[in-house]
């Protein structure tokens, strides 16, 4: 337990109950975002001071029950059972009391210190509802308070409420009653489980109920302790099922719902009828015909704000960062007499890496700002519903479409936005597909080559690339759906939250917390990668240091060495700068243009004044139109930038990020090779190799599917790794 001046509170509640809003109001910017051990569920913590005491709040994921059928439910139950929190704060939506109280009943049965906070009391009143808080507290036998997050006085009352109960640790003594057959079984098994329950610091009645429900972790613990055999448990449960004509777990759930509905009827009164505004708006935004175009219009707005508005600030951020961390650091080191090589590696290596991270901040900020606006307003749930049927064909829920749209702007925030998906399987499939959505950073490369080779069909060429990316993403999604990620997508069973006027403070805090998380996590990888890049681009094979002669650098030598691998897509040995451009594109896709310009300028001795007028001519001399389009296909599909790869590693795992990068690069080689060879090269050997690689990819996925159990992706060892003592 915490010291008397340092309390830990765990916030839990249903999705859309206003839990995060209260969390943000209490903690402000003093928040930390991470992941719970072993899963990709976000761990959000914050702190606040009140009356010379410190309070640490753990904002648990929004859940409907504590049955561990998802990562969110598992994380919440594990933490509550761990005893690390001094007080469990159960937050309820006052306007949907009966549904929210199912979780309350489960918390009470766990015999943990719990209080109830009725949030959004203002919305309940505007809906014509009156709630008798004292009567509810008497039924639940635990402290209850009613608040509204928009009322500052209520926040002060809430702090007093939490202070009092953190010190008192109230544990409800309410005991829900079940049919006699189940109560008899509880009485018999409870005695047998008493010792094990004490060992795990659990309530014996709660543990017995979970055994009757055949909870996997509790059942496993009983088997391992040899308290009851599998046959004994199955025999008793089958006996109950025959008498009650229903499985025990369904009987228990039904009685819990009956109890909370009964309490709700007693404490909630409707004092007037009000036609909800939600129904009026939903009749339009969720219309079978109008819903989809409205969704696309909203997503286009998100795309526009993220890319167009974000781009306005990118230049400022980039220039500022360059002035401070590159030019400023370089000048400072020169003034103190630092060696040129040291100055270059620090300023153009580490400093340039910091510059790249900072340049991404506008895109990340505006993306999460827009997503927070949609979520806080209540529209995000509607968008998921509208797109659910189409995405279901790819084995994904409707809300997986949002990261896909975001991916057309920038892959990094698109990957981060998959956190809105409910389970690991859906996140992994979506993240696997997102990099194939052509990001905005590739657009300068498309524009350059289209202007050089297809000046009268620029729009058509760029559109064809975007459509190719979508097609490959769909085919890849179908491949992994029927192999590695077999099974059904998570069902879209969700409540539609009330529409809200977005709250500026809540949205800005939510957005800033995620921007900080990006800077902290993805930034480390980017800075290291750019630093390594600066080393290879400034050192020659002879060991000399010459950052202005990139053509003779180790990176250029690597480009010459690797160029034969790209002969199949029309890159000749003399055009090795194109290969180097692919390497630099790993760090930032837009850098491909700068790399080609720098290397071609050095090789052709182009002066600054003539670069603009002759650049396209030199490009035409290095590529044929077919080779140019094949090169663009490779740019479209090969591994994303290091920022995106680091985001994948952060969200899923290092191995997943590396395997995805390898898959995308091989697929890019296959498609670009097939295009060039069919259109111009006509080399049967390359066509055969591309076809063989395609078959090999499919074979590898099928073999992997046989080796990986169907439920492996979502399977996580339960509380075995959590210390409950």
Secondary structure, DSSP 8 states (H G I E B T S, - for coil): ---TTEEEEEEEE-TTSSHHHHHHHHHTT-EEEEE-TTS--EEEEEEEEETTEEEEEEE----S-SS-SSHHHHHHHHHHHHT--SEEEEEEEGGGHHHHHHHHHHHHHTT--EEEEEE-HHHHHHTTEEE-HHHHHHHHTS-EEE--TT-HHHHHHHHHHHHHHHHH-----------HHHHHHHHHHHHHHHHHHHHTT--HHHHHHHHHTT-HHHHHHHHHTTSS-HHHHHHHHHHHHHHHTS-HHHHHHHHHHHHHHHHHHHHEEE-S----HHHHHHHHHT-TTHHHHHHHHHHHHHHHIIIIIHHHHHHHHHHHHIIIIIIIHHHHHHHTT--HHHHHIIIIIIIHHHHHHHHHHHHHHHHHHHHHHHHHHTHHHHHHHHHHHHHHTTT--TTHHHHHHHHTT-HHHHHHGGGGSSSHHHHHHHHHHHTTS--GGGHHHHHHHHHHH-TTSHHHHHHHHHHHHHHHHHHHHHHHHHTTT-S----------------HHHHHHHHHHHHHHHHHHHHHHHHHHHHHHHHHHHBBTTS-B-TT-GGGBHHHHHHHHHGGGGGGGT--GGGHHHHHHHHHHTT-TTHHHHHHHHHHHHHHT--TTTHHHHHHHHHHHH--HHHHHHHHHHHHHS---HHHHHHHHHHT-HHHHHHHHHHHHHHHHHHHHHHHIIIII--HHHHHHHHHHHHHHHHHHHHHHHHS-TTTTT----GGGS---
